[in-house]
């Protein structure tokens, strides 16, 4: 499961503050600063050569040749461990030229989340499940809905700033760890203009992303995290049900152009050739002997022989405007087929 809404909300809050830092700098520097969320970096060196990384947030500066160089990287871990976050900091500082700071934010819930059992529990339609229905037992969780626990309690939340040691050229922690659960307005991430550009001391510009702001984002995101996980599980269950369709013994009503009609009927093509979808043979078991596709009020009969789909000659299929047939089967012999209209 992806990190979820809690991660997104914390990233969004930091991004908003980083843009505030950009706008607070002198105008001559604003156009040379960029704040990105989804930039992919591959130009790693040394033992990290060949690595590929997308930071949660990166602040870049343009040099005199208009090259955008990453300077400050923010990595936020919700489901990943503190050890993994430290490895990310080493990757950025030791492997990427230009990076001067890596800020890691570690948020952990206790106990670690496990999907609750939703058997024999009635849920409303997905669009009627609202985040406001998810209630925290305390401001730090856990978040409950339908008497089920959808998040743990936020037991750990802190940030650290890592820099490159000028002597050893190794990534090291700079300063003390900041406890985000305390929400101190005077502590947090201090962004400096001198980290982005070589400037005189009297031109320095400081901007604080306070621990209080990050704490508020965590509290807001916790409820949405529970809602996200609930919807995710229900969608998975719905998808499993939809992945096991059965063939009806009675013909369905005629469908509009481009749709599919399924009917159980003996196939006249029992000795036809085997159909291959995308160059691969699809084998499966079926209790029904055959099925029929309807396309623009014209039918072509497809049959099953020894568990392998067989079809009429290729020109017959092409004449019906079918580009390809995609077949998948489940352990109980479920069958799906998609009929595509040709571009001509």
C-alpha angles and dihedrals in degrees: 000000000000120000090263138203097328090062092046094051094049090048091048092051093051091046091053091052092046089055087049088055090051092052091047093059122090113282092246088066101038095081090050094056124081130185115202136178107187108030115141117221124198105156096101121149140206117011088352094060111133094028122132122202138175111198122212089235133359132184113207133189130203119234125210090278090055093248114149109229122190110237109162123032127188120200119187121194123197102150098014122085129252088246090059091049091053090051089053090052091052091048092054099042100038099032106037121066113228101023109126103169136028116190116198123196115194120195120177132180126208123247099025112249121267123178109259122230110260098184116136092007120123116224126186122238113297094250090054095056103096129192089235089068090065108088127193118221086216134002089268095046161200096211116215135197128168086001089296126121113238099173137021126233116282099245099164132033122155143137133220133189117221126194137174116266107235093217105040095028088222129128112259136173113261117210127338130319115262117223106221094192089070090056097210109187092208095055133064137080115348112203116200129198089216088065089064102036140021101251138158117266092249090058094057117131123194128197126183124213096197126223087229091062092049091048091054090051090052092051092048093046096050094072092046089048091059091048091049093052093048093051090045093055094045091050090051091052091047090050092052090054092048091049091067106062120165131212116251120228090217125065116254123232115280110276130217123264114301096017129112130254118192124199133168108236139139112267122235089207102069090133096045125121123274116266117232120200113207090345095304129105114233115209123189143145124252134183091203116073100217147356135208132219121211119206123174092336091307122108134206120191120229122187141193123235123181091340093307124111113241127190141184122270117303096251090057091055092045091052089061092055095248114149098182145345119227116196129182130172137200129212090272094051100263115173134204129178131180123205116204127198113232121241090241 
